Amino acid sequence: MNEEIINVITVIFLSILSYQDIRTKTFSLRVLAAFGVVASLVVVLRINDGMTLYLAGAGIGLFLLILSLITKGKIGIGDALMFMITGALLGINANVSLLYLTCLLSGLFALILLITKKKNRQERIPLAPFALASFLVLMIAG
């Protein structure tokens, strides 16, 4: 499947989630379900392209989902589902890079908020905007 189409789908998905995350700190189940179906179709269409890499990419989100349950929500279930869907769209290598850069950017932002005393350690920040920014950086970097 054409990588440009996958990138456009991913940008649209992360943009919608970013908007929702900033405004409500939650994701619409309809949006997650719709893009989950799209991601599943993409995996099926990539059966000749090493489908296991895309299933493994989704596995990253599954791992985050398990961590969310273990930590009683310290990692949002929606965030885990977001990475499950991006993993199915992008594959394991790109999703690991996306997760790494997302954590780096959001961590730096959180540190700045803590230092400036704009937030405390108990407050949550939306993760989806950092995933979107990270994906755009990764797309530009090639």
C-alpha positions as CSV (number, residue, x, y, z in Angstrom):
1,M,0.0,0.0,0.0
2,N,1.2,3.5,-0.8
3,E,3.2,5.0,2.1
4,E,1.9,8.6,1.3
5,I,-1.7,7.4,1.8
6,I,-0.7,5.7,5.1
7,N,1.0,9.0,6.2
8,V,-2.1,11.0,5.4
9,I,-4.3,8.6,7.2
10,T,-2.0,8.7,10.2
11,V,-1.8,12.6,10.2
12,I,-5.6,12.8,10.1
13,F,-6.0,10.2,12.9
14,L,-3.4,11.9,15.2
15,S,-4.8,15.4,14.4
16,I,-8.4,14.4,15.4
17,L,-7.1,12.7,18.6
18,S,-4.9,15.7,19.4
19,Y,-7.9,18.1,19.1
20,Q,-9.9,15.8,21.4
21,D,-7.1,15.2,23.8
22,I,-6.4,19.0,24.3
23,R,-10.1,19.8,24.7
24,T,-11.4,16.9,26.8
25,K,-8.4,14.7,27.7
26,T,-10.4,11.8,26.2
27,F,-10.8,10.2,22.8
28,S,-14.0,9.3,21.1
29,L,-14.6,5.6,20.9
30,R,-16.1,6.1,17.4
31,V,-12.9,7.7,16.2
32,L,-10.8,4.9,17.7
33,A,-13.1,2.3,16.3
34,A,-13.2,3.8,12.8
35,F,-9.5,4.2,12.5
36,G,-9.1,0.7,14.1
37,V,-11.1,-0.7,11.2
38,V,-9.0,1.3,8.7
39,A,-5.8,0.1,10.3
40,S,-7.0,-3.5,10.2
41,L,-7.8,-3.2,6.5
42,V,-4.3,-1.8,5.9
43,V,-2.7,-4.8,7.7
44,V,-4.8,-7.2,5.6
45,L,-3.8,-5.3,2.4
46,R,-0.2,-5.6,3.4
47,I,-0.3,-9.4,3.6
48,N,2.5,-9.6,1.0
49,D,4.6,-6.9,2.7
50,G,5.4,-8.7,5.9
51,M,2.1,-8.4,7.7
52,T,3.8,-9.6,11.0
53,L,5.8,-6.3,11.2
54,Y,2.5,-4.4,11.3
55,L,0.9,-6.8,13.8
56,A,4.0,-6.4,15.9
57,G,3.7,-2.6,15.6
58,A,0.1,-2.9,17.0
59,G,1.6,-5.1,19.7
60,I,3.4,-2.0,21.2
61,G,-0.1,-0.6,21.8
62,L,-1.1,-3.9,23.4
63,F,1.9,-3.7,25.7
64,L,1.0,-0.2,26.7
65,L,-2.6,-1.3,27.3
66,I,-1.4,-4.0,29.7
67,L,0.8,-1.4,31.4
68,S,-2.2,0.9,31.8
69,L,-4.1,-1.9,33.5
70,I,-1.1,-2.7,35.8
71,T,-0.5,0.9,36.7
72,K,-4.2,1.6,37.2
73,G,-4.4,4.2,34.5
74,K,-1.1,6.1,34.8
75,I,-0.9,5.4,31.1
76,G,-4.2,6.2,29.5
77,I,-6.1,3.4,27.8
78,G,-6.8,5.8,24.9
79,D,-3.1,6.5,24.5
80,A,-2.4,2.7,24.3
81,L,-5.1,2.3,21.7
82,M,-3.7,5.2,19.8
83,F,-0.3,3.4,19.6
84,M,-2.0,0.2,18.7
85,I,-3.6,1.8,15.7
86,T,-0.4,3.7,14.7
87,G,1.5,0.4,15.0
88,A,-0.9,-1.3,12.6
89,L,-0.6,1.5,10.2
90,L,3.2,2.1,10.4
91,G,4.7,-1.1,11.5
92,I,7.0,-1.9,14.4
93,N,10.1,0.1,13.5
94,A,8.2,3.4,12.8
95,N,5.9,2.9,15.9
96,V,8.9,2.4,18.2
97,S,10.4,5.6,16.8
98,L,7.1,7.3,17.2
99,L,6.7,6.2,20.8
100,Y,10.3,7.1,21.7
101,L,10.0,10.6,20.2
102,T,6.6,11.2,21.7
103,C,7.9,10.2,25.2
104,L,10.9,12.5,24.7
105,L,8.9,15.5,23.6
106,S,6.1,15.1,26.2
107,G,8.7,14.5,28.9
108,L,10.6,17.6,28.1
109,F,7.4,19.6,28.0
110,A,6.3,18.2,31.4
111,L,9.7,19.0,32.9
112,I,9.3,22.6,31.7
113,L,5.8,22.8,33.2
114,L,7.1,21.4,36.5
115,I,10.1,23.7,36.7
116,T,7.9,26.7,36.0
117,K,5.3,25.4,38.5
118,K,2.5,25.6,35.9
119,K,1.6,21.9,36.6
120,N,2.3,19.5,39.4
121,R,3.3,15.8,39.2
122,Q,-0.3,14.6,39.6
123,E,-1.7,16.6,36.7
124,R,-1.9,15.0,33.2
125,I,-0.9,16.4,29.9
126,P,-2.4,15.3,26.6
127,L,-0.2,12.9,24.8
128,A,-1.7,12.9,21.3
129,P,-0.4,16.3,20.3
130,F,3.1,15.1,21.0
131,A,2.5,12.0,19.0
132,L,1.3,14.2,16.1
133,A,4.4,16.4,16.4
134,S,6.6,13.4,16.6
135,F,5.1,11.8,13.5
136,L,5.5,15.0,11.5
137,V,9.2,15.2,12.6
138,L,9.7,11.6,11.6
139,M,8.0,12.2,8.2
140,I,10.2,15.2,7.5
141,A,13.3,13.5,8.7
142,G,12.6,10.7,6.3
